Amino acid sequence: MEIFGFDWISFFIVGLGTMFLLGELLVNTRGLFAIFGLAFITLYFLAYLDPSMFIIMGIIYFFGVLLIFLDGQFINDGALASIGAICMIVSIGLSSPNWVVGLYAVIGLLVGGVTALLWLKFLPKRNMWSKITLLDQLTDEMGYSTMNAAYRNLIGQQGVTITDMRPVGTIRIQGNDYSAVTNGHWIKKDTPILVQKVDGTRILVEELIDIK
């Protein structure tokens, strides 16, 4: 095919193949992306490789994809995924007829791998690398909270500043001292305050104004 006379075509073939294959690992497309990816990568190997080398390089490439899958699905430490990526790069690079085609192809593989992440914005995600990315939302119902339990009951309580708040300072509530912050306002020492919000151990207060 005359189109393979252009060195840069390897960038698009490998890039699209990798984007679809890795996309299949990241999102649920019922095997459609796997078919597209397999077609593009097979086309690349058939175009540049002798049939005797096609099987060897194909095995190395898809072994790399398998390692990435195993890492993402079961292990989650990135080690196998790194080895898999190296296998893919080596197979693509060694399959090229010259260094220019190989460079385009390797760049295409890297770009395709990064581009595959875009599928996560549009398609249903697979449960890959969940231990690393912690995809589950940490909610109170699941036993997690961004609020320190010891500070939870401070919201709505009144106290007094025992230092100037500029805007950070120390407050006293029911005999206990806490570090607190205002919403950008300065409050003088010995001023009554009200706890507005607690985020973790960060206590946001405002001056308590008596309404007579």
Backbone bond lengths (Angstrom), bond angles and torsions (degrees), N, CA, C in turn:
res aa  C-N    CA-C-N  psi(-1)  N-CA   C-N-CA  omega(-1)  CA-C   N-CA-C  phi
1 M - - - 1.467 - - 1.527 109.29 -
2 E 1.347 115.56 132.00 1.455 119.80 -175.23 1.521 112.68 -64.27
3 I 1.325 116.73 -28.47 1.454 119.47 -176.47 1.521 111.62 -62.58
4 F 1.332 117.96 -26.59 1.460 120.64 179.97 1.531 111.81 -77.77
5 G 1.327 116.54 -0.50 1.452 119.97 172.68 1.515 111.90 -74.43
6 F 1.322 117.48 -16.09 1.460 121.91 176.68 1.533 109.32 -90.42
7 D 1.327 115.89 123.10 1.461 119.85 -177.13 1.525 112.47 -60.57
8 W 1.334 116.80 -35.56 1.459 120.53 -173.31 1.528 113.69 -71.18
9 I 1.333 117.03 -13.36 1.467 118.68 -177.42 1.525 111.25 -64.44
10 S 1.350 115.76 -26.42 1.470 118.67 179.33 1.526 111.39 -64.24
11 F 1.325 116.58 -28.99 1.471 120.74 178.11 1.530 110.54 -60.32
12 F 1.316 116.69 -45.94 1.464 121.45 -176.78 1.527 111.82 -74.05
13 I 1.334 117.02 -41.07 1.461 119.28 -177.92 1.528 111.07 -64.94
14 V 1.334 115.33 -49.61 1.472 118.83 -179.55 1.523 110.90 -69.66
15 G 1.330 116.56 -38.60 1.462 119.89 179.63 1.517 112.14 -60.79
16 L 1.335 116.39 -46.95 1.463 119.88 179.45 1.530 111.27 -66.80
17 G 1.338 116.01 -41.72 1.457 119.13 179.68 1.514 111.98 -60.81
18 T 1.326 116.48 -45.07 1.465 120.40 -179.88 1.521 111.23 -68.34
19 M 1.319 116.48 -39.86 1.465 120.22 179.85 1.521 111.00 -59.87
20 F 1.333 116.90 -42.62 1.461 120.05 -179.07 1.535 111.85 -74.27
21 L 1.325 117.41 -40.99 1.463 119.58 -178.60 1.527 111.68 -65.86
22 L 1.334 117.11 -47.91 1.461 119.50 178.43 1.523 110.62 -70.07
23 G 1.337 115.47 -30.90 1.461 118.67 175.84 1.517 111.65 -61.92
24 E 1.331 116.73 -35.74 1.458 120.94 177.36 1.530 111.45 -63.19
25 L 1.333 116.78 -31.39 1.459 120.22 178.11 1.524 111.79 -75.03
26 L 1.327 116.53 -28.11 1.465 121.06 -174.58 1.520 113.43 -90.66
27 V 1.329 116.04 -36.63 1.466 119.57 -176.58 1.523 109.92 -126.78
28 N 1.300 115.48 160.39 1.459 121.08 -176.85 1.523 110.27 -93.46
29 T 1.335 116.82 104.09 1.468 121.24 178.47 1.526 111.40 -118.40
30 R 1.334 115.83 16.29 1.472 121.68 177.71 1.529 112.85 56.50
31 G 1.340 116.19 34.03 1.454 120.62 175.57 1.510 115.18 88.32
32 L 1.349 118.08 -5.98 1.466 120.79 -177.64 1.520 111.11 -63.50
33 F 1.337 117.42 -46.34 1.467 120.60 179.46 1.530 110.71 -64.35
34 A 1.321 116.57 -35.71 1.466 119.79 179.25 1.524 110.66 -61.76
35 I 1.320 116.64 -38.87 1.475 120.77 179.42 1.523 110.23 -65.91
36 F 1.343 116.34 -46.42 1.468 120.07 179.07 1.530 110.64 -61.97
37 G 1.321 115.66 -46.88 1.458 119.72 -178.64 1.509 112.16 -61.92
38 L 1.319 116.21 -44.56 1.463 120.93 178.44 1.519 111.18 -60.96
39 A 1.324 117.00 -39.41 1.470 120.81 -179.74 1.527 111.48 -64.31
40 F 1.327 117.25 -45.35 1.470 120.40 -179.06 1.530 111.77 -66.21
41 I 1.334 117.52 -45.13 1.458 120.09 -178.57 1.530 110.73 -67.12
42 T 1.329 117.32 -39.26 1.467 120.49 177.03 1.526 110.56 -62.59
43 L 1.324 116.44 -39.61 1.463 120.81 177.72 1.519 111.00 -61.63
44 Y 1.325 116.34 -40.64 1.474 119.91 178.94 1.520 111.09 -62.66
45 F 1.335 117.28 -48.27 1.451 120.72 -178.20 1.527 111.41 -65.63
46 L 1.338 117.32 -39.77 1.463 120.48 -179.78 1.529 111.62 -66.49
47 A 1.326 115.56 -33.20 1.458 119.60 -176.32 1.525 112.65 -72.48
48 Y 1.326 117.00 -32.53 1.462 119.52 -171.44 1.527 114.65 -115.44
49 L 1.310 118.25 -11.71 1.459 120.00 -173.38 1.518 112.55 -109.36
50 D 1.322 114.57 148.58 1.450 121.47 168.00 1.530 107.25 -68.63
51 P 1.329 118.43 143.02 1.469 120.42 -178.57 1.525 113.86 -52.22
52 S 1.337 117.45 -31.68 1.466 119.79 -178.68 1.524 111.62 -69.06
53 M 1.342 117.36 -26.68 1.459 121.77 -179.66 1.521 111.86 -94.99
54 F 1.324 115.88 -15.01 1.473 120.03 -176.87 1.526 111.19 -58.65
55 I 1.326 115.84 -46.34 1.469 119.56 -177.22 1.533 110.94 -65.58
56 I 1.338 116.64 -42.84 1.469 120.46 -177.43 1.520 111.27 -62.55
57 M 1.327 117.08 -50.89 1.460 120.90 -178.18 1.528 111.02 -68.08
58 G 1.338 115.52 -35.39 1.458 118.49 177.46 1.519 111.55 -63.45
59 I 1.338 115.34 -40.64 1.464 119.41 178.68 1.520 110.83 -63.76
60 I 1.323 117.04 -42.22 1.473 120.45 179.86 1.523 110.65 -62.99
61 Y 1.340 115.98 -44.41 1.464 119.70 -178.79 1.528 111.11 -62.88
62 F 1.318 116.76 -50.45 1.462 119.74 -175.43 1.531 111.93 -74.96
63 F 1.330 116.32 -21.86 1.462 119.29 171.06 1.531 109.37 -65.89
64 G 1.337 116.02 -37.86 1.463 120.20 175.86 1.521 111.59 -62.76
65 V 1.321 116.62 -42.85 1.469 120.68 177.31 1.522 110.21 -61.84
66 L 1.335 116.47 -40.81 1.463 121.02 179.79 1.527 110.93 -62.74
67 L 1.332 117.02 -41.72 1.464 120.45 179.05 1.524 110.99 -62.74
68 I 1.329 116.78 -39.90 1.461 120.34 177.65 1.524 110.03 -63.47
69 F 1.316 116.51 -41.39 1.469 120.63 178.18 1.529 111.16 -62.40
70 L 1.329 116.74 -46.86 1.461 120.50 -178.50 1.522 111.45 -62.93
71 D 1.327 115.85 -39.73 1.463 119.37 178.73 1.520 110.61 -64.27
72 G 1.327 116.10 -47.50 1.452 119.72 -176.93 1.510 113.71 -68.74
73 Q 1.328 117.07 -31.92 1.460 120.38 -174.73 1.525 113.41 -88.76
74 F 1.353 116.54 -33.62 1.462 118.07 -170.79 1.537 114.85 -124.20
75 I 1.325 118.20 -37.79 1.467 119.70 -169.95 1.519 112.47 -97.42
76 N 1.325 117.28 -50.86 1.467 122.53 173.44 1.522 114.94 69.58
77 D 1.328 119.10 27.08 1.464 117.87 177.53 1.530 112.82 -112.97
78 G 1.327 117.24 -4.31 1.459 120.98 175.44 1.516 115.02 86.85
79 A 1.337 118.79 -12.15 1.465 121.22 -176.07 1.526 111.24 -67.12
80 L 1.335 116.47 -52.82 1.463 119.53 179.69 1.518 111.47 -64.20
81 A 1.329 116.81 -35.50 1.464 119.99 178.89 1.520 110.59 -63.09
82 S 1.324 117.49 -38.55 1.464 121.07 178.72 1.525 110.90 -65.70
83 I 1.339 116.51 -43.37 1.461 120.39 177.37 1.530 110.10 -63.41
84 G 1.333 115.63 -40.55 1.454 119.90 178.17 1.517 112.38 -61.33
85 A 1.329 116.85 -42.35 1.462 120.64 178.71 1.524 111.05 -63.07
86 I 1.334 116.59 -38.58 1.475 120.52 178.13 1.519 110.45 -65.08
87 C 1.333 116.89 -42.20 1.468 120.31 177.68 1.525 111.28 -59.30
88 M 1.324 116.35 -41.86 1.457 119.92 179.58 1.520 111.53 -65.15
89 I 1.325 116.36 -43.42 1.478 120.49 179.83 1.523 110.74 -63.93
90 V 1.334 116.87 -44.67 1.466 120.78 -179.22 1.522 111.04 -62.29
91 S 1.322 117.17 -45.58 1.464 120.14 -178.20 1.522 111.61 -64.15
92 I 1.316 116.70 -40.68 1.467 120.60 179.50 1.517 110.85 -68.45
93 G 1.336 116.29 -44.81 1.462 120.19 -178.04 1.520 112.54 -64.51
94 L 1.331 117.05 -44.42 1.467 120.76 -177.76 1.521 112.66 -73.06
95 S 1.319 117.18 -17.04 1.472 120.29 -179.22 1.525 112.71 -83.62
96 S 1.304 117.91 -11.01 1.464 121.20 -175.45 1.527 111.10 -79.22
97 P 1.338 117.89 148.34 1.459 121.04 -179.13 1.519 113.60 -75.61
98 N 1.333 117.80 -21.06 1.461 121.79 177.15 1.531 108.88 -153.12
99 W 1.325 115.84 171.09 1.464 119.63 -172.77 1.535 112.14 -69.08
100 V 1.336 117.70 -26.67 1.465 120.51 -179.78 1.526 109.94 -68.91
101 V 1.322 115.61 -49.02 1.469 119.97 177.24 1.528 109.86 -60.82
102 G 1.326 116.65 -41.66 1.458 120.86 179.37 1.512 112.70 -62.63
103 L 1.347 115.86 -40.86 1.470 119.50 179.32 1.517 110.71 -65.14
104 Y 1.321 116.49 -45.39 1.474 119.91 176.41 1.533 110.85 -58.50
105 A 1.324 116.10 -42.31 1.451 120.40 -176.92 1.531 111.53 -66.47
106 V 1.336 117.03 -43.49 1.465 120.56 -180.00 1.527 110.36 -65.55
107 I 1.334 116.53 -41.54 1.471 119.57 177.04 1.528 109.69 -62.06
108 G 1.343 116.08 -40.98 1.461 120.15 177.53 1.514 111.77 -61.01
109 L 1.341 116.55 -39.89 1.461 120.42 178.81 1.530 110.63 -62.68
110 L 1.331 116.70 -45.06 1.470 120.52 -179.24 1.526 111.15 -65.53
111 V 1.335 115.66 -44.57 1.465 119.60 179.00 1.524 110.68 -64.49
112 G 1.330 116.40 -41.30 1.462 120.32 178.71 1.520 111.93 -62.38
113 G 1.345 116.56 -38.98 1.450 120.03 178.54 1.518 112.76 -63.67
114 V 1.339 115.49 -41.85 1.468 119.76 178.61 1.526 110.44 -69.79
115 T 1.328 116.25 -41.97 1.460 120.90 -178.76 1.530 111.80 -63.41
116 A 1.327 117.24 -29.62 1.465 120.72 179.71 1.520 111.77 -58.95
117 L 1.324 116.97 -26.81 1.466 120.73 179.78 1.530 111.99 -64.48
118 L 1.338 116.12 -23.60 1.465 119.58 -179.47 1.522 111.98 -65.62
119 W 1.342 116.85 -24.97 1.469 119.10 179.13 1.521 111.30 -61.51
120 L 1.332 116.49 -25.89 1.463 120.04 -178.47 1.525 112.51 -63.44
121 K 1.324 116.55 -22.40 1.462 120.45 -179.14 1.524 112.48 -79.85
122 F 1.336 116.73 -19.43 1.465 119.14 -171.10 1.528 114.83 -120.70
123 L 1.323 117.83 -19.91 1.463 120.17 -172.79 1.527 110.77 -125.56
124 P 1.335 117.66 158.23 1.471 121.17 -179.61 1.526 111.76 -59.15
125 K 1.316 115.92 132.94 1.463 121.02 -175.80 1.521 111.24 -81.78
126 R 1.338 114.90 149.27 1.451 120.77 167.94 1.523 108.48 -89.80
127 N 1.311 116.95 161.31 1.455 121.49 179.68 1.527 109.92 -85.74
128 M 1.351 114.86 73.90 1.461 120.77 -178.32 1.520 109.79 -111.91
129 W 1.315 116.38 140.50 1.462 123.79 179.06 1.519 111.73 52.59
130 S 1.325 117.29 36.74 1.460 120.99 -177.42 1.518 112.18 -66.83
131 K 1.337 117.91 -29.26 1.452 119.62 -179.89 1.522 111.69 -70.44
132 I 1.333 116.34 -29.73 1.453 120.01 -178.99 1.519 110.99 -84.75
133 T 1.330 116.40 -47.42 1.461 119.77 -173.95 1.508 113.36 -84.16
134 L 1.368 118.23 -17.06 1.459 122.84 -179.49 1.521 109.84 51.06
135 L 1.341 115.05 63.75 1.451 120.53 -175.11 1.517 112.82 -68.01
136 D 1.340 117.48 -26.48 1.453 119.18 -179.21 1.516 110.31 -66.26
137 Q 1.299 116.28 137.71 1.449 121.00 177.17 1.519 109.27 -75.07
138 L 1.331 116.05 130.63 1.444 121.03 -179.19 1.516 108.92 -85.66
139 T 1.296 115.73 103.73 1.450 120.59 -176.17 1.518 110.49 -118.32
140 D 1.336 115.33 166.28 1.451 120.02 177.60 1.523 110.90 -61.06
141 E 1.348 116.78 -35.85 1.448 120.46 -178.27 1.525 111.78 -65.36
142 M 1.329 117.29 -27.41 1.456 121.52 -179.54 1.528 111.72 -91.51
143 G 1.336 116.23 1.99 1.453 118.98 177.51 1.505 114.28 97.47
144 Y 1.345 117.29 7.98 1.440 121.24 179.55 1.524 109.28 -115.42
145 S 1.331 115.39 158.25 1.454 119.49 175.06 1.499 108.89 -160.01
146 T 1.352 116.54 142.38 1.451 120.53 175.71 1.513 111.08 -79.18
147 M 1.291 116.47 -7.89 1.454 120.92 -177.80 1.521 110.50 -100.22
148 N 1.305 116.58 127.59 1.447 121.03 175.63 1.520 108.98 -61.63
149 A 1.341 116.29 128.27 1.459 120.11 -174.73 1.516 112.04 -59.71
150 A 1.341 117.26 -33.27 1.458 120.39 -178.35 1.526 112.26 -68.85
151 Y 1.326 116.81 -18.19 1.463 121.05 -177.17 1.534 111.93 -103.85
152 R 1.337 116.49 -6.72 1.460 120.44 -172.68 1.528 112.93 -56.51
153 N 1.333 116.34 -40.58 1.464 119.95 -174.80 1.527 114.06 -81.50
154 L 1.328 117.18 1.35 1.469 119.21 -179.08 1.524 112.20 -77.15
155 I 1.313 117.52 -21.68 1.466 119.85 -177.11 1.531 109.77 -61.34
156 G 1.329 114.89 127.63 1.458 120.87 179.15 1.520 113.97 87.76
157 Q 1.336 118.01 -6.63 1.456 119.92 179.97 1.525 111.05 -83.30
158 Q 1.312 115.05 155.13 1.456 121.71 179.27 1.516 109.74 -103.97
159 G 1.320 114.38 151.62 1.453 120.77 178.18 1.511 110.07 -156.83
160 V 1.330 116.19 -159.06 1.460 120.89 -178.58 1.522 108.36 -144.03
161 T 1.301 116.10 146.85 1.460 120.18 177.22 1.526 108.89 -78.89
162 I 1.304 118.04 135.95 1.465 121.02 176.46 1.523 110.64 -110.31
163 T 1.336 116.31 0.10 1.463 122.86 168.34 1.519 106.59 -139.81
164 D 1.320 116.88 166.45 1.456 120.51 171.73 1.530 109.06 -66.97
165 M 1.324 117.65 138.58 1.460 123.40 177.51 1.518 108.33 -97.51
166 R 1.370 118.07 110.37 1.462 120.10 -171.76 1.535 114.13 -130.59
167 P 1.279 123.28 51.46 1.468 127.56 -8.52 1.527 113.14 -89.90
168 V 1.352 117.09 2.08 1.459 120.51 179.12 1.522 109.24 -93.80
169 G 1.302 116.46 141.38 1.445 120.16 178.16 1.511 110.39 -169.21
170 T 1.340 115.92 -163.03 1.463 121.20 -177.55 1.523 109.50 -118.98
171 I 1.322 115.19 137.94 1.454 121.04 178.60 1.532 108.97 -121.23
172 R 1.324 115.95 163.33 1.459 121.37 177.55 1.528 108.51 -128.16
173 I 1.335 114.58 125.29 1.461 121.25 178.18 1.519 108.14 -128.76
174 Q 1.309 116.42 119.24 1.462 122.62 178.71 1.527 112.23 50.98
175 G 1.335 114.69 42.93 1.460 120.63 175.83 1.513 115.17 83.67
176 N 1.340 118.17 -3.67 1.462 121.71 179.16 1.523 110.35 -107.39
177 D 1.326 116.07 138.56 1.460 121.43 -178.78 1.532 110.17 -97.72
178 Y 1.344 115.06 139.29 1.460 120.80 179.83 1.533 109.26 -136.93
179 S 1.328 115.23 147.35 1.456 120.11 169.32 1.519 107.92 -79.70
180 A 1.330 117.06 134.28 1.457 120.57 -176.29 1.520 109.99 -142.25
181 V 1.326 114.92 173.12 1.458 121.20 -179.49 1.521 108.82 -142.36
182 T 1.317 115.97 148.34 1.454 120.49 175.52 1.518 109.19 -98.56
183 N 1.303 115.74 172.64 1.462 120.79 178.98 1.526 110.37 -84.57
184 G 1.339 115.11 52.05 1.458 120.94 177.73 1.517 114.78 88.99
185 H 1.321 118.06 -5.56 1.469 121.11 -178.14 1.524 110.73 -97.02
186 W 1.345 115.17 149.64 1.458 120.39 174.63 1.526 108.93 -89.76
187 I 1.317 115.18 136.05 1.467 120.62 176.97 1.527 107.91 -127.39
188 K 1.325 116.33 133.62 1.464 120.42 -177.12 1.525 111.13 -75.67
189 K 1.313 114.83 160.65 1.459 122.56 175.96 1.529 110.34 -59.79
190 D 1.337 116.50 148.66 1.463 124.58 178.34 1.529 112.87 66.31
191 T 1.345 116.25 27.82 1.463 120.95 177.82 1.524 109.75 -101.71
192 P 1.334 117.99 131.33 1.473 119.75 176.62 1.529 110.81 -61.95
193 I 1.315 116.48 139.44 1.468 121.41 -179.12 1.535 110.26 -133.37
194 L 1.341 114.06 164.17 1.467 121.87 177.18 1.519 107.91 -128.28
195 V 1.321 116.68 132.86 1.464 120.66 178.38 1.528 108.95 -77.62
196 Q 1.331 115.66 118.19 1.464 121.23 -179.56 1.521 112.73 -87.28
197 K 1.330 115.52 -43.64 1.463 119.16 -169.88 1.520 109.27 -154.21
198 V 1.325 116.06 149.39 1.459 122.08 174.03 1.524 107.88 -129.15
199 D 1.322 116.59 127.24 1.456 121.90 178.22 1.523 107.29 -128.53
200 G 1.325 116.54 101.46 1.452 119.66 -172.64 1.515 108.76 69.20
201 T 1.328 116.98 -116.39 1.466 121.59 175.06 1.525 110.91 -109.50
202 R 1.296 117.02 11.68 1.471 121.13 178.21 1.524 108.97 -90.09
203 I 1.307 116.01 119.50 1.460 121.97 -177.40 1.522 109.09 -108.08
204 L 1.321 116.12 120.16 1.457 121.70 179.22 1.521 108.56 -101.33
205 V 1.335 116.38 126.35 1.463 121.17 -177.00 1.519 110.51 -125.42
206 E 1.340 115.67 162.57 1.452 122.42 173.68 1.526 108.02 -137.01
207 E 1.292 114.46 157.05 1.473 119.49 178.81 1.511 110.14 -66.02
208 L 1.307 115.88 133.98 1.453 121.93 179.21 1.506 108.47 -88.02
209 I 1.332 114.79 116.85 1.461 120.68 -176.99 1.533 109.28 -104.90
210 D 1.293 116.21 120.20 1.461 119.45 178.68 1.523 109.78 -73.90
211 I 1.332 114.51 133.11 1.463 119.97 176.99 1.526 107.90 -106.33
212 K 1.322 116.04 113.06 1.474 121.21 -177.62 1.519 109.49 -102.22
